[in-house]
Amino acid sequence: MGNGKQTILELDRIVKRYRTKGFFFGAHGQDVIALNEVFIKILRGEIFGLVGESGSGKTTAGRLIVRLEQPDQGKIYLDGRDITGLKGKASKDYSRRVQMIFQDPYQSLNPLLSVFDTISEPLIIHKIGNAEAREDSVWQAMKSVGLSPPHDFAHRYPHQLSGGQRQRVAIAHAMVLKPEFVVADEPTSMLDASMSAQIFNILLEMRRRLKVTFLFITHSLAAARYLCDRIAVMYKGNLMEIGPAEEVLRNPKHPYTQALMDALPKFVHSGGVKRYETLLQAEREVSGYVGCPFFVRCKVARAPKCSREKPPLKKLDDSHSVACFYAEPGIKTRSGGKA
Amino acid sequence: MSGKSLDNRRVQKFHWMSRFLSGWAIFRQSFLGKIGLTLLALFALMALCSFIPPLVDPMYQPMAGVDPEISTVTGPSTRHWLGTDFMGRDLLSQLLAGARVAFMVGVSAAFMSVFLGTAIGMIAGYMGKFADTLLMRLADIIMVMPALVVLLMLAALFGQLSIWFIVFFIALFRWPGVSRVIRAQTLSLKHRPFIEAARVAGASHLRIIFRHITPNVLPLSFLYMTFQVTSAIIIEAALAFLGFGDPRTISWGMMLQWVWKTGHMFNAPYWLLPPGICISLITLSFYMLGRAMDEVLDPRLRKEGQTD
């Protein structure tokens, strides 16, 4: 993905904190930082992966983009227009362009609405077409997610569907408005492997046909590699590494990404796979440091620099950036026992 | 294509029916539910029959009809199956009219209080923050006020209260319990992903409330209605027994008040027992109905092996 493509969505130094409740009368507890100055540009037409462990803030990023929550600092731009403060009609128009696919298909469908009603709901909200046109759109959406023949499913209720079918309904619900940008929040984490593959193919087909841009949130590196053009690796709300999916996963530069690669279970070809060994077995005991978020678990880190200063995103080449002082372009990161 | 949308409506109706039928299947297995429903059917029959005696003979009118040959308390006879009261009015027709009033009071007060409670609970739960605090503190205040005492004071202030005034006040005092439950349910629904999905799709707050939240809390409201009926009937009966009922309607509490006032408490069991038993049984039957419905709505209460 060169610079020739235009940016569709931009997260500009987004900060999101959650306040933990304290004891009586004020004196609230510590802030939990879900996103710390996250800066991402997503290009039109690509599938952008957001990878990280649970609690790394990737879902929060998705929720901010679809405006389920507001950032504490920073701006989000869609086609160059700030969307953080949208109200009323502007907000409604935005929802027509940006949609979300939720993680748990058992929770994301109203149990009292039939498949037909669920999918036609967005069309009714946005008053698109008359009853007949809406119906055509619903049939079309259902066919495109592989719910065919549509008539067999239209009158069913969520409890009469399997997990995979529910997720298809949820995708149709998101796609029926023909959005330009879709946040897919771990859409397959509740499904088995064969279902996941089918869902991925639906998403790829959507992109091919409707030119949708996806933000694909996942904890699975395999899924990210299969689906994404570029990925960003997050850790504790910080962007650690960003670059083309192949490049980042083949040749990870950040010790955290390398640790993630190490954590992948290896079955058949385990012989030839290089291991990075960048994860400390025991966490370092430091209190109140302000440096690299991965410092406490990083073998590569060195005490004064990494614990005092937060490494900025450093460009290794024109598409691959890493937030680590010791990442070098082309050369493998220092690894090994020097802790 | 429009044929299909008609089809959709029909299937939807069918779906509601199948939901009802599966609920009914569970309800039927409940012993309490069966007894409750049978008793209720009996009382409903009584209420319906209350129109018959005055048609047979004007002297059977529960309020104004007096047997020209009797002017005092008499026991059961073929002419008056349950006997007559101190002025020679027929007790059976009073009892039947009492059933009608009990249903009227119970159901209308329960409906009003559940309506209020559901609306307020949903507003508090959905809006949260200031509205929530305000409404729930109001609910607390009303909840700690003894409804009967306040009604007695009002009756003492304004003289005789009409039956609709009483119904209205019962509703006004009984909504907080419902609103608490509905608020809790709304709070839990509000953060379900399907509500968030609707928000992402651009649905307005009104649409989310009416399309997604209301249908999901209504079964609960309906359940609480049966419990509300019970308490409304008891409050009305107590008020009437204490002499603050509506003097123009005949309720079971009113009948008990007359027994007591005219000093026949223990020497006319045919007068004292029927209204007393009726009050107990009708509240019991609504309660049992509620318990059985609870089982339908809450799978955790079901016995082993029961499913939808």
Interface residues (C-beta under 8 A of the other chain):
Chain A: V66 R67 L68 S91 K92 S95 R96 Q99 M100 F102 Q103 D104 Q107 S108 L109 N110 P111 L112 S114 F116 D117 E121 P122 I125 H126 A131 E132 E135 D136 H151 A154 H155 Y157 A170 H173 A174 L177
Chain B: M1 S2 K4 S5 D7 N8 V11 Q12 H15 R192 P193 F194 E196 A197 A198 R199 V200 A201 G202 A203 S204 R207 R211 H212 P215 N216
